[in-house]
Amino acid sequence: MNLDLSGKTALITGGARGIGFATAEMLAAEGVNLVLVDINGESAAAAARTLAERGCKAVGLQADISDPASVAAMLASAEEAVGPVDMLVNSAAVLDDKAFLESGYADWDRMLKVCLYGPMILLKAVLPGMVSRRFGRVVCLASDSARVGQARLSYYAAAKAGVIALVKSVAQEEGKNGITLNVVSPGATNTPLRQEREASLRAQMGEEKYAKRVNTVLKMYPTGRIGEPQDIAATITFLLSPRASWITGQVVSVNGGFVMP
């Protein structure tokens, strides 16, 4: 599908794998230049090489998105390599599985730094250029746990709820400058991050209890399955395109019917 994105440049945090990389693949097919950002610079570079081998202009860069100085240095390198950033996708995340009373300040601090302060810092870095060019597209990833709450994900849900409020607020400020900001809110998605969490749960619970848990989770999805990264990436790609130019400040759940707000 031609979404009129050819020649644009997108910066994707968490772009080395999962939803971020699936989005990069879809954008690459549309002729978008890509900056893949990850805390692991080698993984980001490897992901960018994979796309470059398919004919896409792509660069992989390391950055700690919770550190403004690291983000500023990364953005300077990105713009030198591929030009001004037209589109930003904030998909980097961390995930825990703890009851609130089992968690502590260190857990909350890590979560908020990556999942809330990270998007804030990226927005602060890229928005001035978008404003000066009077064009920009931003999609931030949240979670339906932020909309309805979820046991053992309390501070993750809190961080993602902050992202929703942030995006809605900035969208009101920057619409006049030709910039749209939206949130994509996935349900359970088969990403490496989730796979790592599930492997830990499986080891803790044992095979029988874990199998029952999987069946219980699947029954909560009317579609009968959890999501794949490509399910989420398709919606992100649409929201970045000119076809979504009158959509801003919205939260789009892509969740197989898990939550129907």
C-alpha positions in Angstrom: 0.0 0.0 0.0 1.3 3.5 -0.9 0.8 5.7 2.2 2.8 8.6 0.7 5.6 8.3 3.2 8.5 7.9 0.9 11.5 10.1 1.7 10.3 10.9 5.3 12.5 10.0 8.2 11.3 8.2 11.3 13.1 7.7 14.6 12.0 4.6 16.5 13.0 4.0 20.1 13.1 0.3 21.0 13.6 -0.1 17.3 15.9 -3.1 17.5 13.2 -5.7 18.1 9.6 -6.3 18.9 6.9 -3.7 17.9 9.6 -1.2 17.2 11.3 -3.3 14.6 8.1 -4.6 13.1 7.1 -0.9 12.6 10.5 -0.2 11.0 10.0 -3.0 8.6 6.6 -1.6 7.5 7.9 1.9 7.2 10.9 0.6 5.2 8.5 -0.9 2.7 6.9 2.5 2.3 10.3 4.1 1.5 10.9 5.8 4.9 14.4 6.5 6.1 14.9 5.0 9.6 16.8 5.7 12.8 16.6 2.7 15.1 17.4 3.5 18.7 18.1 1.0 21.5 19.9 0.9 24.8 22.0 -1.9 23.2 23.8 -0.2 20.4 25.0 -3.4 18.8 21.4 -4.7 18.5 20.3 -1.4 17.0 23.1 -1.5 14.5 22.3 -5.1 13.5 18.6 -4.3 13.0 19.6 -1.3 10.8 21.9 -3.5 8.7 19.1 -5.9 8.2 16.9 -3.2 6.8 19.7 -1.6 4.8 20.3 -5.0 3.0 16.7 -4.7 1.8 17.4 -1.3 0.2 16.3 0.9 3.0 18.3 3.9 4.3 18.7 3.0 8.0 21.0 3.7 10.9 21.1 2.1 14.3 22.2 4.2 17.3 22.6 3.7 21.0 21.0 5.9 23.5 19.7 5.9 27.1 16.3 7.5 26.6 16.1 8.5 30.3 19.2 10.7 29.9 18.7 14.0 28.1 22.4 14.3 27.2 22.4 10.8 25.6 19.2 11.6 23.6 20.7 14.9 22.4 23.9 13.2 21.2 21.9 10.5 19.5 19.6 13.0 17.7 22.6 14.9 16.4 24.1 11.7 15.0 20.7 10.7 13.5 20.2 14.0 11.7 23.7 14.0 10.4 23.2 10.5 9.0 19.7 10.7 7.6 18.4 14.2 7.9 15.7 15.9 10.1 13.3 13.6 12.0 9.7 13.9 10.6 8.2 11.1 12.7 8.8 9.7 16.2 7.7 6.4 17.5 8.2 5.9 21.2 8.1 2.1 21.7 11.0 1.5 24.2 9.8 -0.1 27.4 10.7 -2.2 30.4 8.3 -4.6 32.1 8.0 -6.0 35.6 5.7 -8.6 37.2 5.3 -7.7 40.9 2.5 -6.9 43.2 2.6 -3.3 44.3 3.5 -4.2 47.9 6.4 -6.3 46.6 7.8 -3.4 44.7 10.0 -0.6 45.9 11.3 2.8 44.9 14.1 1.4 42.7 11.4 -0.5 40.7 9.2 2.6 40.3 12.2 4.8 39.4 13.4 2.5 36.6 9.9 2.2 35.2 9.1 5.9 35.2 12.5 6.8 33.8 12.1 4.5 30.7 8.4 4.5 30.2 7.4 8.1 31.1 10.5 10.3 31.3 11.9 8.6 28.1 9.0 9.7 25.9 9.0 13.2 27.5 12.7 13.6 26.8 12.3 12.4 23.2 9.4 14.8 22.6 11.4 17.7 24.1 14.3 16.9 21.8 12.4 16.4 18.4 9.5 18.8 18.7 11.4 22.0 18.1 12.6 20.8 14.7 9.1 19.6 13.8 7.7 23.0 14.9 10.2 24.9 12.8 9.3 22.8 9.7 5.6 22.9 10.6 5.3 19.1 10.2 5.5 16.2 12.6 4.0 12.8 13.4 4.4 11.2 16.8 3.0 7.9 18.1 3.7 6.7 21.6 3.0 3.2 22.9 1.0 2.8 26.0 -1.0 -0.2 27.3 -4.6 -1.1 28.1 -3.4 -1.6 31.6 -3.1 2.2 31.8 -6.8 2.4 30.9 -8.3 -0.2 33.1 -5.6 -1.2 35.6 -3.9 -4.6 35.9 -2.8 -6.6 38.9 1.0 -7.0 39.2 1.5 -4.1 36.6 0.6 -1.2 38.8 3.6 1.1 38.3 3.9 0.1 34.6 0.2 1.0 34.2 0.9 4.3 36.1 3.8 5.2 33.7 1.7 4.4 30.6 -1.2 6.4 31.9 1.2 9.3 32.2 2.1 8.8 28.6 -1.5 9.0 27.6 -2.0 12.3 29.5 1.2 13.7 28.1 0.3 12.9 24.5 -3.2 14.4 24.8 -1.9 17.6 26.3 1.0 18.1 23.8 -1.4 17.3 20.9 -3.5 20.3 22.0 -0.5 22.6 22.0 1.1 21.5 18.8 -1.8 20.9 16.4 -1.5 24.5 15.1 2.1 23.7 14.0 1.1 20.8 11.8 2.1 18.1 14.3 -0.1 15.2 15.3 0.4 13.0 18.4 -1.4 9.8 19.1 -1.2 6.8 21.4 -1.4 3.1 20.3 -2.4 0.9 23.2 -1.7 -2.8 22.7 -3.0 -5.8 24.5 -0.7 -8.7 25.2 1.7 -8.9 22.3 4.2 -11.6 21.4 7.3 -9.5 21.7 10.7 -10.6 23.0 10.0 -8.5 26.2 6.8 -10.4 26.9 8.5 -13.7 26.0 11.2 -13.0 28.6 8.6 -12.2 31.2 6.6 -15.4 30.3 9.7 -17.5 30.5 10.4 -16.2 34.1 6.7 -17.0 35.1 6.9 -20.5 33.6 10.0 -21.2 35.6 8.4 -19.9 38.8 5.0 -21.6 38.3 5.9 -25.0 36.7 4.5 -26.4 33.5 1.0 -27.3 34.7 0.1 -24.0 36.4 1.7 -22.1 33.6 -0.4 -23.9 31.0 -3.6 -23.1 32.9 -2.5 -19.5 33.0 -2.0 -19.4 29.3 -5.5 -20.8 28.7 -7.0 -18.3 31.1 -5.3 -15.4 29.3 -6.4 -16.6 25.9 -10.1 -16.8 27.1 -9.9 -13.1 27.8 -9.4 -12.3 24.1 -12.4 -12.6 21.8 -10.1 -13.2 18.9 -8.7 -16.3 20.7 -5.0 -15.2 20.4 -2.6 -12.6 21.7 -1.2 -10.0 19.3 1.8 -10.1 17.1 4.1 -7.1 16.7 2.9 -6.7 13.1 -0.7 -6.2 14.4 0.5 -3.1 16.3 2.9 -1.9 13.7 0.1 -1.6 11.1 -1.8 0.8 13.2 1.3 2.9 14.0 2.2 3.1 10.3 -1.3 4.3 9.4 -1.2 7.0 12.2 2.1 8.3 10.8 0.7 8.6 7.3 -1.1 11.5 5.6 -4.3 9.5 5.7 -4.4 10.1 9.4 -3.7 13.8 9.3 -6.9 14.7 11.1 -6.4 12.2 13.9 -4.6 13.7 16.9 -4.7 13.3 20.7 -6.3 9.8 20.4 -5.8 6.5 22.1 -6.2 3.6 19.7 -6.5 0.2 21.4 -5.1 -2.7 19.3 -6.0 -5.6 21.6 -8.0 -8.4 20.0 -11.0 -7.2 22.0 -9.4 -7.6 25.4 -10.7 -4.2 26.5 -13.5 -2.4 24.8 -13.5 1.1 26.4 
